[in-house]
Amino acid sequence: MINIGITQRVEVVESYQETRDCLDQKWSLFAQEAGFNLLPLATLAPQQVEEYVKDSHLSGLILSGGNSIASLNPEAKDCSPKRDAFEKELIRVAISHKLPLLGVCRGMQYLNVYFAGHLTAIKHHVGVRHALLNANNNYSLPAEINSFHNWSIHPNDLAQELRVVATDKQGNIEAFEHVNTAILGIMWHPERETPFNQLDIQLFRKHLL
């Protein structure tokens, strides 16, 4: 079974004077069903990333959700500049070593920012469900998805190197792919579906395995 690394939410727990890396346990269950071994990644300094990825024998990477992006919302209590710097270098290493990379929610948003795209604040997209419109015949996607985000990608926000895979009914981009490298972004959380959607399972297998 191959190893897929996944980034984690960074949380500051003041009562314990700790900064923690956190990951929903549902991700491990999702990975088991998808047929890969999930390795939660510690949030390290950029100069440690390349050797860390090599030593972990990773075959692919997932950028998970959680944490506001500091450059967009520096006043947000949940932003983590250290995580942003870690993931920025992780994306570079993935491209350099030709590792497939999949961004989920915040992970998708950060990929768009990395490639010089933009984000737009959006309301009423947390804890709701909505239809998904597939714009790319290369993918089989769910017809309905969950939504837990406060930032969206409008068509004119998308980085030039990225291509639309799916939208919502208002035209906000819900999935994209890179035109030249094995990078995919989705705005919904497959690990939060009960039971897991088999189309999500197939999507991860197709992209990462």
C-alpha positions in Angstrom: 0.0 0.0 0.0 1.5 3.3 -1.0 2.1 6.3 1.3 0.2 9.5 0.8 1.1 12.5 2.9 -1.6 14.9 4.2 -1.1 18.4 5.8 -2.9 19.2 9.0 -4.8 22.1 10.7 -2.7 24.1 13.1 -4.4 25.0 16.3 -3.1 27.1 19.2 -4.3 25.7 22.6 -3.5 28.5 25.0 -4.6 26.6 28.1 -1.8 24.1 27.5 0.6 26.6 25.9 0.8 24.3 22.9 0.6 24.6 19.1 -0.9 21.4 17.7 -1.1 19.8 14.3 -4.6 18.3 14.0 -6.4 16.0 11.6 -9.9 14.6 11.6 -9.8 10.8 12.2 -12.3 10.4 9.4 -9.4 11.0 6.9 -7.8 7.8 8.0 -11.0 5.9 7.4 -11.4 7.5 4.0 -7.8 6.6 3.1 -8.4 3.0 4.1 -11.4 2.7 1.9 -9.5 4.4 -1.0 -6.7 1.9 -0.6 -3.7 4.0 0.5 -1.8 4.6 3.7 -2.2 8.1 5.0 0.7 9.8 6.7 -0.2 13.1 8.6 2.6 15.5 8.0 4.2 17.7 10.7 4.2 21.4 10.0 7.9 22.1 9.5 10.0 25.0 8.4 10.4 25.3 4.6 14.1 24.3 4.6 13.1 20.9 6.1 10.4 20.0 3.6 12.4 18.4 0.7 14.3 15.9 2.9 11.2 15.2 4.9 9.2 14.3 1.8 12.0 12.1 0.6 12.5 10.3 3.9 8.8 9.6 4.2 8.7 7.7 0.9 5.6 9.5 -0.3 3.9 8.7 -3.6 1.5 11.7 -3.4 0.2 14.6 -1.3 -3.1 16.0 0.0 -3.4 19.6 1.2 -6.3 19.4 3.8 -8.8 22.0 5.0 -8.7 24.3 8.0 -6.9 27.6 8.9 -7.5 30.9 7.1 -4.8 31.9 4.7 -2.7 34.5 6.5 -2.0 36.7 3.4 -5.7 37.1 2.7 -7.0 37.5 6.3 -4.1 38.3 8.6 -6.5 39.3 11.5 -8.2 35.8 11.5 -7.6 34.0 14.8 -7.1 30.7 13.0 -4.5 31.7 10.4 -1.1 30.1 10.5 1.7 31.7 8.6 3.9 28.7 9.4 1.5 26.4 7.8 1.2 28.6 4.7 5.0 28.6 4.4 5.2 24.8 4.9 2.5 24.2 2.2 4.1 26.7 -0.2 7.3 24.7 -0.2 5.4 21.4 -0.2 3.8 22.4 -3.5 7.1 23.3 -5.0 8.6 20.0 -3.9 5.6 18.1 -5.3 6.0 19.7 -8.7 9.8 19.2 -8.7 9.5 15.5 -7.9 6.4 14.9 -10.0 4.2 13.8 -7.1 0.5 14.0 -7.6 -1.1 16.7 -5.4 -4.7 17.1 -4.3 -6.0 20.1 -2.5 -9.2 20.0 -0.4 -11.2 23.2 0.5 -8.5 25.4 2.0 -6.0 23.2 0.1 -7.7 24.1 -3.2 -7.8 27.8 -2.3 -4.1 27.8 -1.4 -3.2 26.2 -4.7 -5.0 28.9 -6.5 -3.2 31.6 -4.5 0.2 29.8 -5.1 -0.3 30.0 -8.9 -1.2 33.7 -8.6 -5.0 33.4 -8.6 -7.3 35.2 -6.2 -10.1 34.4 -3.7 -13.4 36.2 -3.1 -15.2 36.2 0.2 -18.6 34.4 0.1 -21.5 34.0 2.5 -23.8 31.1 3.3 -21.4 28.4 2.2 -20.7 26.9 5.6 -22.6 23.8 6.7 -24.8 23.6 3.6 -25.2 21.3 0.6 -25.5 22.3 -3.1 -25.5 20.9 -6.6 -22.2 20.4 -8.4 -22.0 21.0 -12.2 -19.3 18.9 -13.9 -17.5 20.9 -16.6 -14.9 18.2 -17.5 -15.7 14.8 -19.0 -12.5 13.3 -17.7 -14.0 13.2 -14.2 -16.9 11.4 -12.6 -18.1 13.7 -9.8 -20.9 13.7 -7.2 -24.1 15.6 -8.2 -24.3 17.1 -4.8 -21.6 18.2 -2.3 -21.1 19.6 1.1 -19.7 23.1 1.7 -17.6 24.5 4.5 -15.8 27.6 3.2 -15.9 31.4 3.5 -13.8 32.0 0.3 -14.7 31.2 -3.3 -13.0 31.2 -6.6 -14.9 33.2 -9.2 -14.1 32.4 -12.9 -12.0 35.6 -13.1 -10.2 34.6 -9.9 -8.7 31.4 -11.3 -4.9 31.3 -11.9 -4.0 31.1 -15.6 -2.2 27.7 -15.1 -5.4 26.1 -13.8 -8.5 24.8 -15.7 -12.1 24.5 -14.5 -13.3 21.0 -13.6 -16.6 21.8 -11.8 -18.7 24.8 -10.6 -21.8 25.5 -8.5 -24.9 26.9 -10.1 -23.6 30.5 -9.6 -20.4 29.8 -11.5 -18.1 29.6 -8.5 -15.3 27.1 -9.2 -15.6 24.0 -7.1 -12.9 21.9 -8.7 -9.9 22.6 -11.0 -6.9 20.9 -12.4 -3.4 22.1 -13.5 -2.9 22.2 -17.2 0.6 20.7 -17.0 1.2 18.9 -13.7 -0.7 16.3 -11.6 -2.5 18.9 -9.4 -6.2 18.7 -8.6 -8.3 20.9 -6.3 -11.8 20.3 -4.9 -13.7 22.6 -2.6 -15.8 20.0 -0.8 -14.8 17.7 2.1 -15.0 14.0 1.0 -14.1 12.8 4.5 -17.2 14.5 6.0 -19.7 12.4 3.9 -21.6 9.6 5.7 -21.2 7.1 4.1 -18.2 8.1 2.0 -19.3 8.8 -1.6 -17.8 6.2 -3.9 -17.3 8.8 -6.6 -15.0 10.7 -4.2 -13.2 7.4 -3.5 -12.7 6.8 -7.2 -11.5 10.4 -7.7 -8.8 10.1 -5.1 -7.7 6.7 -6.4 -7.5 8.0 -10.0 -5.5 11.0 -9.1 -3.2 9.7 -6.4 -2.6 6.0 -7.1 
